[in-house]
Amino acid sequence: MKQKKGNALNATQTSELMKILKARFEKNMARHKGLEWATVLGRLEKNPEKLWSLNEMERTGGEPDVVDYDKKTGQLTFFDCSPESPKERRSLCYDRKALDDRKEAKPADSALDMAAAIGIDLLTEEQYRMLQTLGEFDLKTSSWIVTPAPIRKLGGALFGDRRYDHVFIYHNGASSYYAARGFRGALRV
């Protein structure tokens, strides 16, 4: 995802975000074994255009943290690591078509549209399962994930959660929305 032009953090916002990210990084070293904060900081400083998206992930309750590091390219991947689906990104249907198809009781937005506005991607099923190896997430909530085109064409969408110490991937109508279902995002830096 590309960030919209004009979205930038000022020096104070950048400093506050870096403090939050560093504290979370140091508290959760199991998510990024062998990686040092100096490497993360260097990558963020070289890609300041990504800070706005990280800040939006944080502002909406995602608690972004580094979950992958490509040693060849230096690319970092951040996921939303909040225990439950990000609070400010719930009660959304899956995509714009699903939102437009609702005749009554429309939610405020869709997961794909909100992700695009933030400049992040929804987690894929593979990414969602990988996240669940780093901890226990979505014990009370669920999160929309990228849905394959054949399923979406038939009106469905996929979401995941963790129940009974097992990660489940389910389906639902794409136009459905629930107070306990949001979405988690990924950002490559």
Helices and strands as residue ranges (DSSP letters): H 11-27, G 29-32, H 37-46, G 48-50, H 51-59, E 64-69, E 76-80, G 87-89, H 96-101, H 111-118, E 121-122, H 125-132, E 142-145, H 149-153, E 156-163, E 166-173, E 181-183, E 185-188
